[in-house]
Amino acid sequence: MLADTIIANVIHNEEYCRKVFPYLETSYFETEAHKKIFDSIQGYVNEYKSPPSIETLKILIEGRNDLNEKTFKEVADTFRTLKPDPKINEEWLINETEKYCQQQAFAIALKRCIAIYEGADKTMDMGAAPALMNDALSVNFDTNIGHDFFEDYENRYEFYHRKEERIPFD
């Protein structure tokens, strides 16, 4: 299951965690166990700026007051599957995580649109649907927006000094 792989790599692979963590949300995880584990990871990372160890995470989970017996058992079972795979291609995993986040964001937005349509969501009207879908479709891990003044100097110099043929007209 991809959610297990994502959580395992957020815990065990700090570089992966730094790349994908800002884009992950608790609502993207489907099972209650994954949501509780990720919520605990998120609180730890936001406070200490690094991913928790498995032991730290177990202590955080045990200290939660919002777990019933069934969810606690699911969390314990999930912990047994959170093993890192050293052979996993990080670039592939980042791409798959991006696809996963896009699919989950789209599914959540679609469910909210249906709730608005059926009248179950009284906080929004039909006009909010395009904004919900637009936000869901804009989930993207690409951080290359604009240009870096110092890193792109060669391209800029070429652009400024390129000789172009001009066609005169009235």
DSSP file (Angstrom, degrees, kcal/mol; ACC not computed):
  #  RESIDUE AA STRUCTURE BP1 BP2  ACC     N-H-->O    O-->H-N    N-H-->O    O-->H-N    TCO  KAPPA ALPHA  PHI   PSI    X-CA   Y-CA   Z-CA
    1    1 A M     >        0   0    0      0, 0.0     4,-1.6     0, 0.0     3,-0.4   0.000 360.0 360.0 360.0 131.7    0.0    0.0    0.0
    2    2 A L  H  >  +     0   0    0      1,-0.2     4,-2.7     2,-0.2     5,-0.2   0.836 360.0  60.9 -64.2 -34.9    1.4    3.4   -1.1
    3    3 A A  H  > S+     0   0    0      1,-0.2     4,-2.4     2,-0.2    -1,-0.2   0.900 104.6  49.6 -60.8 -40.2    0.3    5.1    2.1
    4    4 A D  H  > S+     0   0    0     -3,-0.4     4,-2.8     2,-0.2    -1,-0.2   0.919 111.7  48.6 -62.1 -43.5    2.5    2.7    4.2
    5    5 A T  H  X S+     0   0    0     -4,-1.6     4,-2.2     2,-0.2    -2,-0.2   0.894 111.2  50.1 -64.5 -40.7    5.4    3.4    1.9
    6    6 A I  H  X S+     0   0    0     -4,-2.7     4,-2.1     2,-0.2    -2,-0.2   0.951 114.1  43.7 -63.0 -49.3    4.9    7.2    2.2
    7    7 A I  H  X S+     0   0    0     -4,-2.4     4,-1.9     1,-0.2    -2,-0.2   0.914 113.0  52.1 -64.2 -42.6    4.7    7.1    6.0
    8    8 A A  H  X S+     0   0    0     -4,-2.8     4,-2.6     1,-0.2     5,-0.2   0.905 112.9  44.8 -60.6 -41.6    7.7    4.8    6.3
    9    9 A N  H  X S+     0   0    0     -4,-2.2     4,-2.2     2,-0.2     8,-0.4   0.805 107.6  57.4 -76.1 -28.4    9.9    7.0    4.1
   10   10 A V  H  < S+     0   0    0     -4,-2.1    -1,-0.2    -5,-0.2    -2,-0.2   0.891 115.3  39.3 -63.5 -37.3    8.7   10.2    5.9
   11   11 A I  H  < S+     0   0    0     -4,-1.9    -2,-0.2    -5,-0.2    -1,-0.2   0.926 127.9  29.7 -76.1 -46.0   10.0    8.6    9.1
   12   12 A H  H  < S+     0   0    0     -4,-2.6     2,-0.6     1,-0.2    -3,-0.2   0.664 113.6  58.3 -95.1 -18.2   13.2    6.9    7.8
   13   13 A N     X  -     0   0    0     -4,-2.2     4,-2.5    -5,-0.2    -1,-0.2  -0.871  56.6-175.7-120.6  98.1   14.3    9.1    4.9
   14   14 A E  H  > S+     0   0    0     -2,-0.6     4,-2.4     1,-0.2    -1,-0.2   0.854  84.8  52.8 -64.8 -36.2   14.9   12.7    6.0
   15   15 A E  H  > S+     0   0    0      2,-0.2     4,-1.5     1,-0.2    -1,-0.2   0.934 111.9  45.7 -64.6 -45.4   15.7   14.0    2.4
   16   16 A Y  H  > S+     0   0    0      1,-0.2     4,-2.4     2,-0.2     5,-0.4   0.916 111.3  54.2 -60.6 -43.9   12.4   12.5    1.1
   17   17 A C  H  X S+     0   0    0     -4,-2.5     4,-2.4    -8,-0.4    -2,-0.2   0.913 107.1  49.9 -57.9 -45.3   10.6   13.9    4.2
   18   18 A R  H  < S+     0   0    0     -4,-2.4    -1,-0.2     1,-0.2    -2,-0.2   0.830 113.5  47.0 -64.9 -31.7   11.9   17.4    3.4
   19   19 A K  H  < S+     0   0    0     -4,-1.5    -2,-0.2    -3,-0.2    -1,-0.2   0.891 126.3  22.4 -78.2 -40.2   10.8   17.2   -0.2
   20   20 A V  H >X S+     0   0    0     -4,-2.4     3,-1.8    -5,-0.1     4,-0.9   0.704  99.0  84.5-104.1 -21.3    7.2   15.9    0.2
   21   21 A F  G >< S+     0   0    0     -4,-2.4     3,-0.9    -5,-0.4    -3,-0.1   0.859  85.2  58.6 -56.4 -41.5    6.2   16.8    3.8
   22   22 A P  G 34 S+     0   0    0      0, 0.0    -1,-0.3     0, 0.0    -2,-0.1   0.744 110.2  45.6 -61.0 -19.5    5.0   20.3    3.0
   23   23 A Y  G <4 S+     0   0    0     -3,-1.8     2,-0.2    -4,-0.1    -2,-0.2   0.596  92.4  95.8 -98.8 -13.7    2.5   18.9    0.5
   24   24 A L    <<  -     0   0    0     -3,-0.9     2,-0.3    -4,-0.9     3,-0.0  -0.539  51.5-171.6 -81.8 144.3    1.1   16.0    2.6
   25   25 A E    >   -     0   0    0     -2,-0.2     3,-1.5     1,-0.1     4,-0.4  -0.968  33.3-122.9-132.5 150.1   -2.1   16.5    4.5
   26   26 A T  G >  S+     0   0    0     -2,-0.3     3,-1.6     1,-0.3    12,-0.1   0.867 110.6  62.1 -58.2 -37.0   -3.8   14.2    7.1
   27   27 A S  G 3  S+     0   0    0      1,-0.3    -1,-0.3    -3,-0.0     8,-0.1   0.667  88.8  71.0 -67.0 -15.5   -6.9   14.1    5.0
   28   28 A Y  G <  S+     0   0    0     -3,-1.5     2,-0.4     7,-0.1    -1,-0.3   0.700  83.2  83.3 -73.1 -18.3   -5.0   12.4    2.1
   29   29 A F    <   -     0   0    0     -3,-1.6     6,-0.1    -4,-0.4     0, 0.0  -0.724  65.7-158.7 -91.9 136.0   -4.8    9.2    4.1
   30   30 A E        +     0   0    0     -2,-0.4     2,-0.2     4,-0.0    -1,-0.1   0.887  66.3  67.7 -85.3 -41.8   -7.8    6.9    4.0
   31   31 A T  S  > S-     0   0    0      1,-0.1     4,-2.1    43,-0.0     5,-0.1  -0.499  78.6-128.4 -84.6 152.4   -7.5    4.7    7.1
   32   32 A E  H  > S+     0   0    0      1,-0.2     4,-2.4     2,-0.2     5,-0.2   0.856 109.7  56.3 -64.1 -35.1   -7.9    6.1   10.5
   33   33 A A  H  > S+     0   0    0      2,-0.2     4,-2.5     1,-0.2    -1,-0.2   0.936 108.0  46.6 -63.3 -46.6   -4.6    4.5   11.6
   34   34 A H  H  > S+     0   0    0      1,-0.2     4,-2.9     2,-0.2     5,-0.2   0.896 112.0  52.0 -62.6 -39.3   -2.7    6.3    8.8
   35   35 A K  H  X S+     0   0    0     -4,-2.1     4,-2.5     2,-0.2    -2,-0.2   0.922 111.5  45.6 -63.1 -44.3   -4.4    9.6    9.7
   36   36 A K  H  X S+     0   0    0     -4,-2.4     4,-1.9     2,-0.2    -2,-0.2   0.902 114.7  47.8 -67.2 -40.8   -3.5    9.3   13.4
   37   37 A I  H  X S+     0   0    0     -4,-2.5     4,-2.4     2,-0.2    -2,-0.2   0.952 115.0  44.7 -64.5 -48.5    0.1    8.2   12.6
   38   38 A F  H  X S+     0   0    0     -4,-2.9     4,-3.1     1,-0.2    -2,-0.2   0.889 110.3  55.1 -65.1 -37.4    0.6   11.1   10.1
   39   39 A D  H  X S+     0   0    0     -4,-2.5     4,-2.1    -5,-0.2    -1,-0.2   0.902 110.0  46.8 -60.4 -40.8   -1.1   13.6   12.5
   40   40 A S  H  X S+     0   0    0     -4,-1.9     4,-2.0     2,-0.2    -2,-0.2   0.897 113.1  48.8 -67.3 -41.2    1.5   12.6   15.2
   41   41 A I  H  X S+     0   0    0     -4,-2.4     4,-3.1     2,-0.2     5,-0.3   0.926 110.1  52.5 -61.9 -44.8    4.3   12.8   12.7
   42   42 A Q  H  X S+     0   0    0     -4,-3.1     4,-2.5     1,-0.2    -2,-0.2   0.909 108.8  48.7 -60.7 -44.4    3.1   16.2   11.5
   43   43 A G  H  X S+     0   0    0     -4,-2.1     4,-1.4     2,-0.2    -1,-0.2   0.907 114.3  46.4 -61.7 -41.9    3.0   17.6   15.1
   44   44 A Y  H  X S+     0   0    0     -4,-2.0     4,-3.2     2,-0.2     5,-0.4   0.935 113.5  47.2 -66.6 -47.1    6.5   16.3   15.8
   45   45 A V  H  X S+     0   0    0     -4,-3.1     4,-2.1     1,-0.2    -2,-0.2   0.893 110.6  52.5 -63.9 -40.1    8.0   17.7   12.5
   46   46 A N  H  < S+     0   0    0     -4,-2.5    -1,-0.2    -5,-0.3    -2,-0.2   0.842 118.1  37.6 -64.7 -32.3    6.3   21.1   13.0
   47   47 A E  H  < S+     0   0    0     -4,-1.4    -2,-0.2    -5,-0.2    -1,-0.2   0.892 131.3  24.3 -85.7 -42.0    7.8   21.4   16.5
   48   48 A Y  H  < S-     0   0    0     -4,-3.2    -3,-0.2     2,-0.2    -2,-0.2   0.478  91.6-131.2-108.5  -3.6   11.3   19.8   16.1
   49   49 A K  S  < S+     0   0    0     -4,-2.1    -4,-0.2    -5,-0.4    -3,-0.1   0.725  79.0  78.2  61.1  26.1   11.9   20.3   12.3
   50   50 A S  S    S-     0   0    0     -6,-0.3    -2,-0.2   -33,-0.0    -1,-0.1  -0.975  88.7 -92.8-154.0 155.8   12.9   16.6   11.8
   51   51 A P        -     0   0    0      0, 0.0     2,-0.1     0, 0.0   -40,-0.1  -0.395  43.6-115.7 -71.9 148.8   11.1   13.3   11.4
   52   52 A P        -     0   0    0      0, 0.0     2,-0.1     0, 0.0   -11,-0.0  -0.414  24.5-113.9 -79.4 157.8   10.5   11.3   14.6
   53   53 A S     >  -     0   0    0     -2,-0.1     4,-2.5     1,-0.1     5,-0.2  -0.392  32.9-105.0 -78.4 168.0   12.0    7.8   15.1
   54   54 A I  H  > S+     0   0    0      1,-0.2     4,-2.5     2,-0.2     5,-0.2   0.914 122.7  50.7 -60.8 -42.9    9.7    4.8   15.3
   55   55 A E  H  > S+     0   0    0      2,-0.2     4,-2.0     1,-0.2    -1,-0.2   0.915 110.9  47.9 -63.2 -42.7   10.1    4.7   19.1
   56   56 A T  H  > S+     0   0    0      1,-0.2     4,-2.4     2,-0.2    -1,-0.2   0.912 111.8  51.0 -61.9 -42.1    9.3    8.4   19.5
   57   57 A L  H  X S+     0   0    0     -4,-2.5     4,-2.5     1,-0.2    -2,-0.2   0.883 107.4  52.7 -64.4 -39.4    6.3    7.9   17.3
   58   58 A K  H  X S+     0   0    0     -4,-2.5     4,-2.4     2,-0.2    -1,-0.2   0.905 110.1  48.6 -62.0 -40.9    5.1    5.0   19.4
   59   59 A I  H  X S+     0   0    0     -4,-2.0     4,-1.5     2,-0.2    -2,-0.2   0.906 111.1  50.2 -65.5 -41.8    5.3    7.1   22.5
   60   60 A L  H  < S+     0   0    0     -4,-2.4     4,-0.3     1,-0.2    -2,-0.2   0.909 112.0  47.8 -61.8 -42.0    3.4    9.9   20.8
   61   61 A I  H >< S+     0   0    0     -4,-2.5     3,-1.4     1,-0.2    -2,-0.2   0.907 109.1  52.8 -66.1 -42.7    0.7    7.5   19.7
   62   62 A E  H 3< S+     0   0    0     -4,-2.4    -1,-0.2     1,-0.3    -2,-0.2   0.801 106.3  55.6 -63.9 -27.4    0.4    6.0   23.2
   63   63 A G  T 3< S+     0   0    0     -4,-1.5    -1,-0.3    -5,-0.2    -2,-0.2   0.512  84.1 107.8 -83.1  -4.7   -0.1    9.5   24.6
   64   64 A R    <   -     0   0    0     -3,-1.4     3,-0.3    -4,-0.3    -3,-0.0  -0.500  52.0-163.2 -75.8 142.6   -3.0   10.3   22.4
   65   65 A N  S    S+     0   0    0     -2,-0.2    -1,-0.1     1,-0.2    -4,-0.0   0.480  78.8  71.7 -99.7  -5.9   -6.5   10.4   24.0
   66   66 A D  S    S+     0   0    0      2,-0.0     2,-0.5   -30,-0.0    -1,-0.2   0.163  72.6 103.4-101.1  19.2   -8.5   10.2   20.8
   67   67 A L        -     0   0    0     -3,-0.3     2,-0.1    -6,-0.1     0, 0.0  -0.879  53.7-156.7-105.1 127.0   -7.8    6.5   19.9
   68   68 A N     >  -     0   0    0     -2,-0.5     4,-2.5     1,-0.1     5,-0.2  -0.399  39.1 -95.8 -86.4 177.3  -10.4    3.8   20.5
   69   69 A E  H  > S+     0   0    0      1,-0.2     4,-2.0     2,-0.2     5,-0.2   0.891 123.3  50.0 -63.2 -41.2   -9.3    0.2   21.0
   70   70 A K  H  > S+     0   0    0      2,-0.2     4,-2.2     1,-0.2    -1,-0.2   0.927 113.0  45.4 -64.1 -46.0   -9.9   -0.7   17.3
   71   71 A T  H  > S+     0   0    0      1,-0.2     4,-2.6     2,-0.2    -2,-0.2   0.897 110.9  53.9 -65.8 -39.9   -7.9    2.2   16.0
   72   72 A F  H  X S+     0   0    0     -4,-2.5     4,-2.2     1,-0.2    -1,-0.2   0.895 109.3  48.7 -61.1 -39.6   -5.1    1.6   18.5
   73   73 A K  H  X S+     0   0    0     -4,-2.0     4,-2.4     2,-0.2    -1,-0.2   0.908 111.0  50.1 -66.3 -41.9   -4.8   -2.0   17.2
   74   74 A E  H  X S+     0   0    0     -4,-2.2     4,-2.3     2,-0.2    -2,-0.2   0.900 110.4  50.2 -61.9 -40.9   -4.8   -0.8   13.6
   75   75 A V  H  X S+     0   0    0     -4,-2.6     4,-2.2     2,-0.2    -2,-0.2   0.920 110.2  49.8 -63.4 -43.6   -2.0    1.6   14.4
   76   76 A A  H  X S+     0   0    0     -4,-2.2     4,-1.0     1,-0.2    -2,-0.2   0.902 111.7  48.7 -62.5 -41.2    0.0   -1.1   16.1
   77   77 A D  H  X S+     0   0    0     -4,-2.4     4,-0.6     1,-0.2     3,-0.4   0.888 109.9  52.2 -64.7 -38.7   -0.5   -3.4   13.1
   78   78 A T  H >X S+     0   0    0     -4,-2.3     3,-1.2     1,-0.2     4,-0.6   0.875 101.2  61.0 -65.7 -37.6    0.6   -0.5   10.8
   79   79 A F  H >< S+     0   0    0     -4,-2.2     3,-0.8     1,-0.3    -1,-0.2   0.842  97.6  59.1 -58.1 -33.5    3.8    0.0   12.8
   80   80 A R  H 3< S+     0   0    0     -4,-1.0    -1,-0.3    -3,-0.4    -2,-0.2   0.765 106.6  47.8 -67.8 -23.9    4.9   -3.5   11.9
   81   81 A T  H << S+     0   0    0     -3,-1.2     2,-2.1    -4,-0.6    -1,-0.2   0.523  82.7  99.8 -93.9  -5.5    4.7   -2.7    8.2
   82   82 A L    <<  +     0   0    0     -3,-0.8    -1,-0.1    -4,-0.6   -28,-0.1  -0.433  48.4 140.0 -84.4  68.7    6.7    0.6    8.5
   83   83 A K        -     0   0    0     -2,-2.1     2,-0.1    -3,-0.0   -75,-0.1  -0.916  51.9-120.0-111.0 135.5   10.0   -0.7    7.4
   84   84 A P        -     0   0    0      0, 0.0     3,-0.1     0, 0.0   -75,-0.0  -0.447  14.0-144.4 -74.0 147.7   12.3    1.3    5.0
   85   85 A D    >   -     0   0    0     -2,-0.1     3,-1.6     1,-0.1   -76,-0.0  -0.923   8.5-166.7-110.6 104.7   13.3   -0.2    1.7
   86   86 A P  T 3  S+     0   0    0      0, 0.0    -1,-0.1     0, 0.0     0, 0.0   0.702  85.5  58.6 -67.1 -16.9   16.8    0.9    0.9
   87   87 A K  T 3  S+     0   0    0      2,-0.1     2,-0.1    -3,-0.1    -2,-0.0   0.498  77.7 117.4 -89.2  -3.2   16.5   -0.2   -2.7
   88   88 A I  S <  S-     0   0    0     -3,-1.6     2,-0.6     1,-0.1     3,-0.1  -0.428  71.0-120.4 -71.2 136.7   13.6    2.1   -3.5
   89   89 A N     >  -     0   0    0      1,-0.2     4,-2.4    -2,-0.1     5,-0.2  -0.662  18.4-154.2 -77.8 117.6   14.2    4.8   -6.1
   90   90 A E  H  > S+     0   0    0     -2,-0.6     4,-2.5     1,-0.2     5,-0.2   0.871  91.8  53.0 -65.2 -38.4   13.6    8.1   -4.4
   91   91 A E  H  > S+     0   0    0      2,-0.2     4,-2.2     1,-0.2    -1,-0.2   0.922 111.2  47.1 -63.3 -43.1   12.7   10.0   -7.6
   92   92 A W  H  > S+     0   0    0      1,-0.2     4,-2.7     2,-0.2    -2,-0.2   0.923 111.8  51.0 -61.6 -44.5   10.1    7.3   -8.5
   93   93 A L  H  X S+     0   0    0     -4,-2.4     4,-2.5     1,-0.2    -2,-0.2   0.892 109.2  50.0 -63.4 -40.3    8.7    7.5   -4.9
   94   94 A I  H  X S+     0   0    0     -4,-2.5     4,-2.2     2,-0.2    -1,-0.2   0.917 111.9  48.4 -63.8 -42.6    8.5   11.3   -5.1
   95   95 A N  H  X S+     0   0    0     -4,-2.2     4,-2.2     2,-0.2    -2,-0.2   0.910 113.3  47.1 -63.2 -42.5    6.6   11.1   -8.4
   96   96 A E  H  X S+     0   0    0     -4,-2.7     4,-2.6     2,-0.2    -2,-0.2   0.871 110.8  52.2 -67.2 -36.7    4.3    8.4   -7.0
   97   97 A T  H  X S+     0   0    0     -4,-2.5     4,-2.7    -5,-0.2    -2,-0.2   0.899 108.4  51.2 -65.3 -40.0    3.7   10.5   -3.9
   98   98 A E  H  X S+     0   0    0     -4,-2.2     4,-2.4     2,-0.2    -2,-0.2   0.928 111.3  47.2 -62.1 -45.2    2.8   13.5   -6.0
   99   99 A K  H  X S+     0   0    0     -4,-2.2     4,-2.7     2,-0.2    -2,-0.2   0.914 111.6  51.7 -61.3 -42.7    0.3   11.4   -8.0
  100  100 A Y  H  X S+     0   0    0     -4,-2.6     4,-2.6     1,-0.2    -2,-0.2   0.928 110.6  47.3 -60.0 -46.8   -1.1   10.0   -4.8
  101  101 A C  H  X S+     0   0    0     -4,-2.7     4,-2.6     2,-0.2    -1,-0.2   0.893 112.2  50.3 -63.5 -40.2   -1.6   13.5   -3.3
  102  102 A Q  H  X S+     0   0    0     -4,-2.4     4,-2.3     2,-0.2    -2,-0.2   0.928 112.5  46.6 -63.3 -45.2   -3.2   14.7   -6.5
  103  103 A Q  H  X S+     0   0    0     -4,-2.7     4,-2.5     2,-0.2    -2,-0.2   0.913 114.5  46.8 -63.8 -42.7   -5.6   11.8   -6.6
  104  104 A Q  H  X S+     0   0    0     -4,-2.6     4,-2.4     2,-0.2    -2,-0.2   0.912 112.3  49.4 -67.8 -41.8   -6.5   12.2   -2.9
  105  105 A A  H  X S+     0   0    0     -4,-2.6     4,-2.3    -5,-0.2    -1,-0.2   0.902 112.8  48.5 -62.9 -40.5   -7.0   16.0   -3.3
  106  106 A F  H  X S+     0   0    0     -4,-2.3     4,-2.6    30,-0.3    -2,-0.2   0.920 111.3  49.3 -65.2 -44.4   -9.3   15.5   -6.3
  107  107 A A  H  X S+     0   0    0     -4,-2.5     4,-2.3     2,-0.2    -2,-0.2   0.902 112.0  48.6 -62.7 -41.7  -11.3   12.8   -4.5
  108  108 A I  H  X S+     0   0    0     -4,-2.4     4,-2.2     2,-0.2    -1,-0.2   0.926 112.8  47.6 -64.7 -44.5  -11.8   15.0   -1.5
  109  109 A A  H  X S+     0   0    0     -4,-2.3     4,-2.4     1,-0.2    -2,-0.2   0.905 111.4  51.3 -63.6 -40.7  -12.9   18.0   -3.6
  110  110 A L  H  X S+     0   0    0     -4,-2.6     4,-2.3     1,-0.2    -1,-0.2   0.909 109.3  50.1 -63.0 -42.4  -15.2   15.7   -5.6
  111  111 A K  H  X S+     0   0    0     -4,-2.3     4,-2.3     1,-0.2    -1,-0.2   0.891 111.1  49.3 -63.0 -39.9  -16.8   14.5   -2.4
  112  112 A R  H  X S+     0   0    0     -4,-2.2     4,-2.3     2,-0.2    -2,-0.2   0.897 109.6  51.7 -66.8 -39.2  -17.3   18.0   -1.1
  113  113 A C  H  X S+     0   0    0     -4,-2.4     4,-2.5     2,-0.2    -2,-0.2   0.904 110.5  48.4 -62.6 -41.1  -18.9   19.1   -4.5
  114  114 A I  H  X S+     0   0    0     -4,-2.3     4,-2.7     2,-0.2     6,-0.2   0.905 110.3  51.6 -65.1 -40.8  -21.3   16.2   -4.2
  115  115 A A  H  X>S+     0   0    0     -4,-2.3     5,-1.7     2,-0.2     6,-1.6   0.883 111.0  48.3 -63.3 -37.8  -22.1   17.1   -0.6
  116  116 A I  H ><5S+     0   0    0     -4,-2.3     3,-0.6     4,-0.2    -2,-0.2   0.930 112.4  48.9 -65.4 -45.0  -22.8   20.7   -1.8
  117  117 A Y  H 3<5S+     0   0    0     -4,-2.5    -2,-0.2     1,-0.2    -1,-0.2   0.902 113.2  45.9 -61.6 -43.1  -25.0   19.4   -4.6
  118  118 A E  H 3<5S-     0   0    0     -4,-2.7    -1,-0.2    -5,-0.1    -2,-0.2   0.568 114.3-116.3 -79.1  -8.4  -27.0   17.2   -2.3
  119  119 A G  T <<5S+     0   0    0     -4,-0.7    -3,-0.2    -3,-0.6    -4,-0.1   0.545  83.1 119.4  86.4   7.0  -27.4   19.9    0.3
  120  120 A A      < +     0   0    0     -5,-1.7     2,-0.8    -6,-0.2    -4,-0.2   0.802  67.3  61.2 -74.7 -28.9  -25.4   18.0    3.0
  121  121 A D        +     0   0    0     -6,-1.6     3,-0.5    -9,-0.2    -1,-0.2  -0.860  60.2 173.6-101.3 103.3  -22.8   20.8    3.2
  122  122 A K        +     0   0    0     -2,-0.8    -1,-0.1     1,-0.2    -2,-0.1   0.552  67.7  73.4 -85.6  -9.1  -24.6   24.0    4.2
  123  123 A T  S    S+     0   0    0      2,-0.0     2,-0.3     0, 0.0    -1,-0.2   0.706 100.2  40.2 -80.7 -18.6  -21.5   26.1    4.6
  124  124 A M        -     0   0    0     -3,-0.5     2,-0.2     2,-0.0    -3,-0.1  -0.895  68.7-145.6-128.6 157.0  -20.9   26.4    0.8
  125  125 A D    >   -     0   0    0     -2,-0.3     3,-1.9     1,-0.0     4,-0.3  -0.571  43.5 -86.6-110.8-178.8  -23.0   27.0   -2.2
  126  126 A M  G >  S+     0   0    0      1,-0.3     3,-1.3    -2,-0.2    -9,-0.1   0.758 120.5  69.6 -60.8 -25.8  -22.7   25.7   -5.8
  127  127 A G  G 3  S+     0   0    0      1,-0.3     4,-0.5     2,-0.1    -1,-0.3   0.682  90.0  62.5 -67.4 -16.8  -20.4   28.6   -6.7
  128  128 A A  G <> S+     0   0    0     -3,-1.9     4,-2.3     1,-0.2    -1,-0.3   0.654  82.0  82.8 -81.5 -15.9  -17.6   27.2   -4.4
  129  129 A A  H <> S+     0   0    0     -3,-1.3     4,-2.6    -4,-0.3     5,-0.2   0.908  87.8  50.0 -59.7 -46.5  -17.3   24.0   -6.5
  130  130 A P  H  > S+     0   0    0      0, 0.0     4,-2.6     0, 0.0    -1,-0.2   0.905 111.8  48.9 -61.0 -38.4  -15.0   25.5   -9.2
  131  131 A A  H  > S+     0   0    0     -4,-0.5     4,-2.5     2,-0.2    -2,-0.2   0.902 110.9  50.6 -66.2 -39.8  -12.6   26.8   -6.6
  132  132 A L  H  X S+     0   0    0     -4,-2.3     4,-2.0     2,-0.2    -1,-0.2   0.938 114.1  43.8 -61.3 -46.9  -12.6   23.5   -4.8
  133  133 A M  H  X S+     0   0    0     -4,-2.6     4,-2.5     2,-0.2    -2,-0.2   0.888 112.3  53.0 -67.5 -38.6  -11.8   21.6   -8.0
  134  134 A N  H  X S+     0   0    0     -4,-2.6     4,-1.0    -5,-0.2    -1,-0.2   0.920 109.6  48.4 -62.7 -43.7   -9.2   24.2   -9.0
  135  135 A D  H  < S+     0   0    0     -4,-2.5     3,-0.4     1,-0.2    -1,-0.2   0.898 112.4  49.4 -62.1 -40.5   -7.4   23.9   -5.7
  136  136 A A  H >< S+     0   0    0     -4,-2.0     3,-1.1     1,-0.2   -30,-0.3   0.899 111.1  48.6 -66.6 -40.6   -7.4   20.1   -6.0
  137  137 A L  H 3< S+     0   0    0     -4,-2.5    -1,-0.2     1,-0.2    -2,-0.2   0.635 102.1  65.0 -76.0 -12.4   -6.1   20.1   -9.5
  138  138 A S  T 3<  +     0   0    0     -4,-1.0     2,-0.4    -3,-0.4    -1,-0.2   0.394  66.6 124.6 -92.3   4.8   -3.3   22.6   -8.5
  139  139 A V    <   +     0   0    0     -3,-1.1     2,-0.3    -4,-0.2   -37,-0.1  -0.521  35.4 151.5 -66.0 121.5   -1.5   20.1   -6.2
  140  140 A N        -     0   0    0     -2,-0.4    -2,-0.0     2,-0.1   -41,-0.0  -0.982  47.3-150.0-156.9 138.3    2.0   20.0   -7.5
  141  141 A F        +     0   0    0     -2,-0.3     2,-0.4   -47,-0.1    -2,-0.0   0.448  60.1 122.1 -89.2  -1.5    5.4   19.3   -6.0
  142  142 A D        +     0   0    0      1,-0.2    -2,-0.1     2,-0.1     0, 0.0  -0.483  33.7 177.5 -69.5 120.0    7.2   21.5   -8.6
  143  143 A T        +     0   0    0     -2,-0.4     2,-1.7     1,-0.1    -1,-0.2   0.390  50.8 103.3-101.5   1.2    9.1   24.2   -6.7
  144  144 A N        +     0   0    0      4,-0.0     2,-0.5     3,-0.0    -1,-0.1  -0.590  44.1 153.4 -87.6  79.9   10.7   25.8   -9.8
  145  145 A I        -     0   0    0     -2,-1.7     2,-0.2     2,-0.0    -2,-0.0  -0.933  60.9 -19.1-109.9 127.6    8.5   28.8  -10.1
  146  146 A G  S    S-     0   0    0     -2,-0.5     2,-0.3     2,-0.0     0, 0.0  -0.504  97.2 -64.8  78.4-149.3   10.0   31.9  -11.9
  147  147 A H        -     0   0    0     -2,-0.2     2,-0.6     4,-0.0     3,-0.1  -0.967  32.3-119.4-139.9 157.4   13.8   32.1  -12.1
  148  148 A D     >  -     0   0    0     -2,-0.3     4,-2.4     1,-0.1     5,-0.1  -0.872  21.3-145.7 -96.9 120.5   16.7   32.4   -9.8
  149  149 A F  T  4 S+     0   0    0     -2,-0.6    -1,-0.1     1,-0.2     7,-0.1   0.857  96.1  35.7 -56.2 -40.9   18.6   35.6  -10.6
  150  150 A F  T >4 S+     0   0    0      1,-0.1     3,-0.8     2,-0.1    -1,-0.2   0.851 118.4  47.3 -86.2 -35.9   22.1   34.1   -9.9
  151  151 A E  T 34 S+     0   0    0      1,-0.2     3,-0.4     2,-0.1    -2,-0.2   0.814 113.5  48.3 -75.3 -29.0   21.6   30.5  -11.1
  152  152 A D  T 3X S+     0   0    0     -4,-2.4     4,-2.2     1,-0.2    -1,-0.2   0.141  74.3 114.4 -96.7  19.8   20.1   31.5  -14.4
  153  153 A Y  H <> S+     0   0    0     -3,-0.8     4,-2.7     1,-0.2     5,-0.2   0.858  73.1  54.5 -63.3 -35.2   22.7   34.1  -15.3
  154  154 A E  H  > S+     0   0    0     -3,-0.4     4,-2.4     2,-0.2    -1,-0.2   0.937 110.5  45.1 -64.8 -45.3   24.0   32.2  -18.4
  155  155 A N  H  > S+     0   0    0      2,-0.2     4,-2.3     1,-0.2    -1,-0.2   0.897 114.3  49.4 -64.0 -40.3   20.5   31.9  -19.9
  156  156 A R  H  X S+     0   0    0     -4,-2.2     4,-2.6     2,-0.2    -2,-0.2   0.922 110.1  50.3 -64.9 -43.7   19.8   35.5  -19.2
  157  157 A Y  H  X S+     0   0    0     -4,-2.7     4,-1.8     1,-0.2    -2,-0.2   0.925 111.7  48.9 -60.5 -44.8   23.1   36.7  -20.7
  158  158 A E  H  X S+     0   0    0     -4,-2.4     4,-0.6     1,-0.2    -1,-0.2   0.915 111.8  49.2 -59.7 -44.0   22.4   34.6  -23.9
  159  159 A F  H >< S+     0   0    0     -4,-2.3     3,-0.7     1,-0.2    -2,-0.2   0.913 111.9  47.8 -63.8 -43.5   18.9   36.1  -24.2
  160  160 A Y  H 3< S+     0   0    0     -4,-2.6    -1,-0.2     1,-0.2    -2,-0.2   0.808 119.2  38.9 -68.7 -29.7   20.1   39.7  -23.8
  161  161 A H  H 3< S+     0   0    0     -4,-1.8     2,-0.3    -5,-0.2    -1,-0.2   0.288  83.3 123.6-106.7   8.8   23.0   39.3  -26.3
  162  162 A R    <<  -     0   0    0     -3,-0.7     2,-0.6    -4,-0.6    -3,-0.0  -0.540  58.2-134.8 -73.0 132.0   21.3   37.1  -28.9
  163  163 A K        -     0   0    0     -2,-0.3     2,-0.4     2,-0.0    -2,-0.1  -0.787  27.3-173.0 -88.0 122.1   21.2   38.6  -32.4
  164  164 A E        -     0   0    0     -2,-0.6     2,-0.4     0, 0.0     0, 0.0  -0.913  26.0-117.0-118.5 145.1   17.9   38.3  -34.0
  165  165 A E        -     0   0    0     -2,-0.4     2,-0.4     2,-0.0    -2,-0.0  -0.640  31.8-153.8 -79.2 130.8   16.8   39.1  -37.5
  166  166 A R        -     0   0    0     -2,-0.4    -1,-0.0     0, 0.0     0, 0.0  -0.860   6.3-147.3-110.6 142.9   14.2   41.9  -37.6
  167  167 A I        -     0   0    0     -2,-0.4     2,-0.1     2,-0.0    -2,-0.0  -0.930  18.5-138.7-108.9 116.9   11.7   42.4  -40.3
  168  168 A P        +     0   0    0      0, 0.0     2,-0.3     0, 0.0     0, 0.0  -0.471  30.0 165.2 -75.1 145.3   10.8   46.1  -40.9
  169  169 A F              0   0    0     -2,-0.1    -2,-0.0     0, 0.0     0, 0.0  -0.969 360.0 360.0-151.9 164.2    7.2   47.0  -41.5
  170  170 A D              0   0    0     -2,-0.3     0, 0.0     0, 0.0     0, 0.0   0.483 360.0 360.0 -74.2 360.0    5.0   50.2  -41.5
